[in-house]
């Protein structure tokens, strides 16, 4: 009888683990879809030269990134406006960032008012994966970078972040 109880407990633990894994997968998937399809709430409005980073209003993430990790927990690229009006891009891997490349204010200015979404710059991150910065037809900026492959499906999804610029 005691062995039967142990088997039931093990089965219950396995079942709970599967339920938690499914809930986590669904939550992360909906966050990724929401981040890719919608405009960020913390987008900078009426920004001019040497814009300060927007205040981060969630959690304790106050490092000045345009895409705060508390709002975009799935990010693979962190975006920072620089003092000169440019953009610095960092790859994010397991909570730590590594500088990838800088886009100058001149490069950003040269891309204003496009008639089609336009690639401004691209570069490989620390893992050799391509990060792209676009100017959209509404003059917003967009970062597109791949997320790590899903260990279950093997699919690679994209992290997409759109903001009003620096």
Backbone bond lengths (Angstrom), bond angles and torsions (degrees), N, CA, C in turn:
res aa  C-N    CA-C-N  psi(-1)  N-CA   C-N-CA  omega(-1)  CA-C   N-CA-C  phi
1 X - - - 1.451 - - 1.523 110.62 -
2 X 1.324 116.80 -40.34 1.456 121.08 -179.58 1.528 111.33 -62.85
3 X 1.355 118.11 -37.60 1.463 121.40 177.30 1.522 111.83 -64.39
4 X 1.320 116.56 -37.51 1.461 120.51 178.69 1.525 110.80 -63.75
5 X 1.319 116.94 -37.78 1.462 120.58 178.04 1.522 110.03 -66.29
6 X 1.329 117.79 -41.60 1.462 121.52 179.11 1.533 110.95 -62.84
7 X 1.312 116.85 -42.69 1.462 120.14 178.79 1.520 109.67 -62.71
8 X 1.320 117.25 -42.75 1.459 120.27 178.90 1.521 110.71 -63.49
9 X 1.317 117.35 -39.67 1.470 119.93 177.83 1.525 110.83 -64.52
10 X 1.323 117.24 -43.35 1.457 120.52 178.61 1.524 110.82 -62.85
11 X 1.328 115.79 -44.03 1.462 119.68 178.57 1.520 110.61 -62.01
12 X 1.324 116.47 -39.58 1.462 120.90 178.73 1.532 110.49 -64.99
13 X 1.315 117.53 -41.57 1.464 121.60 179.03 1.529 110.16 -64.36
14 X 1.330 117.76 -43.86 1.455 121.24 178.06 1.528 110.27 -63.04
15 X 1.324 116.47 -43.74 1.460 120.94 179.29 1.527 111.01 -61.95
16 X 1.329 117.77 -44.76 1.464 121.46 178.08 1.529 110.86 -62.49
17 X 1.312 116.83 -39.76 1.458 120.51 177.80 1.518 111.63 -61.84
18 X 1.323 117.19 -42.59 1.462 120.96 178.08 1.521 111.82 -65.46
19 X 1.333 116.64 -39.64 1.463 120.57 178.24 1.528 109.83 -63.55
20 X 1.341 117.72 -44.96 1.463 121.05 178.92 1.524 111.29 -64.03
21 X 1.315 118.04 -41.42 1.454 121.59 178.75 1.526 110.92 -63.22
22 X 1.327 116.76 -41.42 1.465 120.54 178.03 1.519 110.80 -64.72
23 X 1.335 117.06 -44.27 1.467 120.46 179.31 1.518 110.91 -62.72
24 X 1.330 117.53 -41.89 1.462 121.18 178.56 1.525 111.02 -64.16
25 X 1.324 117.22 -42.84 1.463 121.37 178.99 1.518 110.78 -62.21
26 X 1.321 117.96 -43.49 1.460 121.31 178.98 1.512 111.33 -65.71
27 X 1.343 117.45 -40.11 1.458 121.19 179.72 1.516 111.01 -65.57
28 X 1.331 118.16 -47.09 1.463 121.62 179.91 1.519 109.99 -63.81
29 X 1.322 118.24 -41.15 1.458 121.42 179.08 1.513 112.29 -62.06
30 X 1.346 117.16 -41.14 1.463 118.55 -179.88 1.515 110.97 -72.23
31 X 1.329 118.56 -32.85 1.468 120.77 175.99 1.517 109.61 -65.22
32 X 1.339 117.10 -42.03 1.460 120.26 -179.23 1.524 110.54 -65.13
33 X 1.340 117.11 -42.19 1.459 119.42 178.97 1.523 110.43 -66.12
34 X 1.337 117.24 -40.80 1.460 119.99 -179.81 1.523 110.57 -64.77
35 X 1.325 117.64 -40.98 1.459 120.81 -179.99 1.512 112.20 -66.55
36 X 1.318 117.40 -33.72 1.462 120.74 -177.90 1.522 112.12 -79.49
37 X 1.332 116.92 -28.10 1.460 118.82 -172.27 1.511 114.06 -98.65
38 X 1.323 117.92 -17.46 1.454 118.81 -172.76 1.520 111.03 -117.84
39 X 1.292 115.26 163.84 1.456 121.24 176.73 1.527 108.44 -83.90
40 X 1.340 118.79 141.53 1.453 121.28 -179.18 1.522 111.38 -66.78
41 X 1.337 115.09 143.79 1.456 120.11 -179.14 1.526 111.83 -69.84
42 X 1.323 116.97 -26.39 1.458 120.21 -175.27 1.528 112.33 -97.17
43 X 1.329 117.47 26.12 1.466 119.65 -178.67 1.527 110.42 -63.93
44 X 1.314 115.78 144.11 1.458 120.93 -179.28 1.524 108.74 -77.84
45 X 1.321 117.27 130.16 1.460 122.71 179.53 1.526 108.95 -109.83
46 X 1.330 116.64 147.15 1.460 123.14 175.67 1.525 112.41 50.98
47 X 1.287 117.32 44.20 1.447 122.30 -176.47 1.532 110.19 -84.47
48 X 1.338 116.44 136.85 1.462 122.41 176.23 1.515 109.01 -124.85
49 X 1.323 118.37 -160.02 1.462 122.02 -175.21 1.524 112.64 -52.31
50 X 1.327 114.54 144.12 1.466 123.00 175.22 1.519 112.67 48.67
51 X 1.310 116.57 50.72 1.465 121.51 -177.94 1.516 111.36 -63.76
52 X 1.301 117.20 135.36 1.459 118.98 172.98 1.525 108.74 -75.05
53 X 1.311 117.40 154.39 1.465 118.17 177.14 1.521 109.21 -66.32
54 X 1.331 116.51 151.10 1.458 118.62 179.47 1.522 110.05 -68.30
55 X 1.319 117.73 153.30 1.463 118.62 176.80 1.523 109.70 -69.34
56 X 1.304 115.49 140.16 1.457 120.77 176.59 1.514 107.09 -90.72
57 X 1.315 116.53 124.55 1.459 119.98 -173.27 1.512 113.11 -107.63
58 X 1.306 117.86 12.65 1.454 118.82 179.46 1.522 109.60 -129.12
59 X 1.282 115.73 140.34 1.460 120.73 178.06 1.516 112.29 58.15
60 X 1.305 115.74 -149.91 1.457 121.24 -179.46 1.523 111.44 -113.40
61 X 1.330 117.67 15.53 1.455 121.41 -178.43 1.526 109.02 -76.71
62 X 1.311 117.07 100.44 1.466 121.75 -176.95 1.518 111.19 -126.28
63 X 1.315 117.83 36.47 1.461 119.52 -177.03 1.522 113.27 -88.43
64 X 1.333 118.19 3.91 1.448 121.22 173.02 1.515 116.29 87.82
65 X 1.313 118.23 3.40 1.460 118.35 -179.73 1.522 110.67 -70.00
66 X 1.316 115.41 150.56 1.460 121.13 179.46 1.523 111.19 -72.46
67 X 1.310 117.51 -27.37 1.466 123.42 -179.73 1.524 109.37 -113.07
68 X 1.361 117.46 77.20 1.468 119.86 -174.39 1.528 111.74 -57.86
69 X 1.315 114.51 136.79 1.456 120.91 -175.03 1.525 111.30 -62.20
70 X 1.326 118.27 -26.61 1.465 119.41 179.68 1.529 111.07 -70.36
71 X 1.326 118.43 -23.32 1.463 121.40 176.07 1.523 112.05 -97.68
72 X 1.321 117.36 -24.58 1.459 122.40 -178.13 1.532 109.07 -129.71
73 X 1.332 117.38 69.45 1.465 119.55 -174.38 1.521 114.06 -66.95
74 X 1.330 117.54 -15.60 1.463 120.97 -178.63 1.519 113.36 -93.30
75 X 1.329 117.60 7.09 1.463 120.02 -173.24 1.524 112.92 -61.98
76 X 1.331 114.30 142.68 1.457 120.66 174.34 1.522 110.32 -111.38
77 X 1.343 116.40 -5.43 1.454 122.08 177.83 1.525 108.65 -138.01
78 X 1.322 116.57 132.64 1.464 121.70 174.42 1.522 107.92 -102.69
79 X 1.335 115.94 137.57 1.460 122.63 -174.51 1.527 108.95 -114.80
80 X 1.319 116.81 126.56 1.461 122.03 178.25 1.527 109.74 -126.57
81 X 1.331 116.53 134.42 1.458 120.94 170.37 1.522 106.91 -81.83
82 X 1.318 116.54 137.05 1.456 120.75 -178.17 1.527 110.36 -98.18
83 X 1.316 116.63 164.61 1.468 121.46 -178.57 1.523 112.19 -61.63
84 X 1.338 117.45 -27.99 1.464 119.87 -179.50 1.527 112.91 -83.94
85 X 1.354 117.90 1.31 1.458 121.64 179.95 1.517 113.74 92.37
86 X 1.311 116.77 6.54 1.465 121.58 177.75 1.516 111.15 -91.76
87 X 1.313 115.02 -166.95 1.461 122.16 -179.54 1.528 108.49 -132.45
88 X 1.334 116.21 132.59 1.464 122.43 171.20 1.512 108.41 -106.74
89 X 1.324 116.65 136.83 1.455 122.30 179.34 1.520 109.35 -117.84
90 X 1.320 115.21 133.05 1.456 122.58 179.93 1.521 108.86 -124.66
91 X 1.321 117.42 135.97 1.461 119.08 172.42 1.528 107.59 -80.09
92 X 1.320 115.41 143.82 1.458 121.97 -178.68 1.516 107.49 -115.50
93 X 1.313 115.93 123.67 1.449 121.06 179.07 1.518 108.27 -138.47
94 X 1.301 116.72 114.89 1.458 124.38 178.90 1.527 110.74 50.86
95 X 1.320 116.11 50.81 1.449 121.33 172.38 1.516 117.16 81.73
96 X 1.311 118.83 -2.83 1.460 118.80 177.65 1.531 109.12 -122.78
97 X 1.330 114.85 148.86 1.459 119.81 -176.58 1.511 112.49 -110.79
98 X 1.327 114.69 153.74 1.458 121.76 176.98 1.525 107.70 -135.71
99 X 1.335 115.88 129.52 1.459 120.88 -178.37 1.518 110.32 -59.72
100 X 1.345 115.26 132.11 1.466 120.36 178.51 1.517 111.44 -107.09
101 X 1.346 118.05 -59.26 1.458 119.54 177.94 1.518 111.17 -163.88
102 X 1.340 114.62 165.90 1.467 123.84 -178.58 1.522 108.36 -116.20
103 X 1.334 115.83 138.92 1.462 121.86 173.41 1.519 106.54 -112.06
104 X 1.312 117.07 125.31 1.464 121.62 -174.18 1.527 111.10 -76.45
105 X 1.339 116.78 159.38 1.468 119.88 175.02 1.529 111.70 -60.82
106 X 1.316 116.83 -31.79 1.464 120.74 178.61 1.535 111.36 -65.95
107 X 1.334 115.74 -41.01 1.464 119.62 177.02 1.529 110.88 -64.21
108 X 1.336 115.97 -40.30 1.463 120.09 178.06 1.526 110.81 -65.26
109 X 1.337 116.97 -44.53 1.467 121.16 -178.34 1.528 111.31 -65.20
110 X 1.328 117.37 -36.28 1.468 121.07 -179.10 1.527 112.19 -66.16
111 X 1.326 116.98 -16.69 1.462 120.02 -176.73 1.525 113.22 -99.45
112 X 1.326 118.13 3.62 1.471 120.34 -177.05 1.524 112.32 -63.47
113 X 1.333 114.90 147.57 1.474 124.18 174.81 1.529 114.50 56.65
114 X 1.327 117.89 50.14 1.464 118.73 178.36 1.535 110.97 -75.38
115 X 1.306 116.49 154.20 1.468 120.53 175.63 1.526 111.38 -88.57
116 X 1.328 116.25 -17.18 1.469 122.46 173.40 1.529 107.33 -135.45
117 X 1.319 116.87 156.80 1.463 119.83 175.34 1.526 108.36 -57.45
118 X 1.342 116.44 129.90 1.459 121.31 -168.10 1.527 111.20 -125.18
119 X 1.325 115.35 131.63 1.459 121.28 174.76 1.527 108.74 -71.31
120 X 1.332 116.85 122.13 1.467 121.77 177.54 1.521 110.01 -91.02
121 X 1.337 114.96 -48.16 1.466 119.58 -176.49 1.515 109.01 -155.73
122 X 1.310 114.77 156.24 1.454 120.66 172.92 1.515 108.52 -148.62
123 X 1.304 114.77 153.57 1.452 119.72 179.14 1.506 110.00 -162.95
124 X 1.306 115.47 157.92 1.461 120.71 179.37 1.521 109.59 -83.92
125 X 1.332 115.74 137.80 1.461 118.80 176.42 1.525 109.54 -81.59
126 X 1.322 116.16 -171.61 1.466 120.61 -174.71 1.528 113.12 -65.21
127 X 1.332 116.93 -17.07 1.464 120.09 177.05 1.531 111.77 -100.01
128 X 1.342 116.54 7.56 1.455 120.30 -179.88 1.522 113.60 80.77
129 X 1.326 117.54 13.63 1.463 122.21 -179.02 1.520 109.23 -95.47
130 X 1.317 116.86 137.24 1.453 122.96 -173.99 1.529 112.25 -74.59
131 X 1.341 115.91 129.88 1.460 124.13 173.19 1.520 106.35 -111.30
132 X 1.325 116.76 135.08 1.467 120.67 -178.60 1.522 110.56 -122.31
133 X 1.334 115.62 140.43 1.464 122.77 174.18 1.527 107.78 -116.92
134 X 1.338 115.52 123.92 1.463 121.65 -178.88 1.527 110.91 -116.31
135 X 1.332 115.49 152.03 1.463 122.67 165.78 1.528 105.25 -102.65
136 X 1.334 116.62 123.38 1.456 121.18 -179.63 1.525 110.26 -87.59
137 X 1.302 117.04 164.25 1.468 121.10 -176.32 1.526 112.59 -64.25
138 X 1.336 118.02 -19.23 1.471 120.82 175.37 1.529 111.56 -92.55
139 X 1.339 117.27 12.96 1.469 126.86 178.99 1.519 114.62 72.47
140 X 1.330 118.00 5.59 1.456 118.87 173.28 1.527 108.61 -75.81
141 X 1.327 115.45 162.98 1.460 121.60 176.69 1.524 108.71 -105.09
142 X 1.329 115.57 149.64 1.460 120.93 -178.88 1.521 109.75 -137.98
143 X 1.324 115.11 131.34 1.463 122.34 173.06 1.517 107.43 -103.31
144 X 1.320 116.61 134.91 1.458 121.75 174.45 1.520 106.63 -128.42
145 X 1.328 115.87 120.83 1.460 119.84 177.55 1.522 109.04 -146.61
146 X 1.313 117.15 144.29 1.461 119.96 -177.87 1.522 111.85 -72.45
147 X 1.321 114.27 147.38 1.459 122.11 172.00 1.529 107.64 -91.12
148 X 1.327 117.45 162.89 1.470 118.04 175.86 1.530 110.52 -58.78
149 X 1.322 116.29 151.57 1.466 120.78 179.38 1.519 110.31 -59.79
150 X 1.319 115.33 140.62 1.457 121.54 175.10 1.525 107.86 -67.20
151 X 1.340 118.17 124.64 1.468 119.52 -175.43 1.527 113.03 -67.96
152 X 1.313 118.17 -20.78 1.461 120.59 -178.15 1.526 110.63 -89.57
153 X 1.336 116.61 -49.40 1.467 119.96 -175.52 1.524 113.03 -92.57
154 X 1.327 117.50 -20.64 1.454 121.31 -176.85 1.521 113.38 77.27
155 X 1.340 117.07 3.70 1.459 121.04 -179.09 1.522 110.92 -82.64
156 X 1.320 115.38 149.14 1.455 121.57 173.95 1.516 108.31 -106.26
157 X 1.322 116.38 122.77 1.456 121.18 176.32 1.524 107.65 -101.98
158 X 1.315 115.85 166.12 1.452 120.54 -177.07 1.533 110.66 -109.68
159 X 1.326 115.74 141.64 1.454 121.70 169.59 1.523 106.00 -91.03
160 X 1.322 116.11 123.06 1.457 121.96 179.92 1.512 107.71 -123.12
161 X 1.331 116.41 126.68 1.462 121.63 178.95 1.518 108.58 -132.52
162 X 1.328 115.20 127.63 1.474 121.86 -179.52 1.520 108.29 -119.25
163 X 1.350 115.93 134.93 1.463 119.80 177.33 1.521 109.22 -147.54
164 X 1.331 114.89 168.52 1.448 120.64 -173.01 1.526 114.37 -74.93
165 X 1.306 118.35 -11.52 1.457 121.60 177.96 1.513 112.32 111.74
166 X 1.297 114.68 -175.32 1.466 121.08 -175.83 1.521 110.92 -109.13
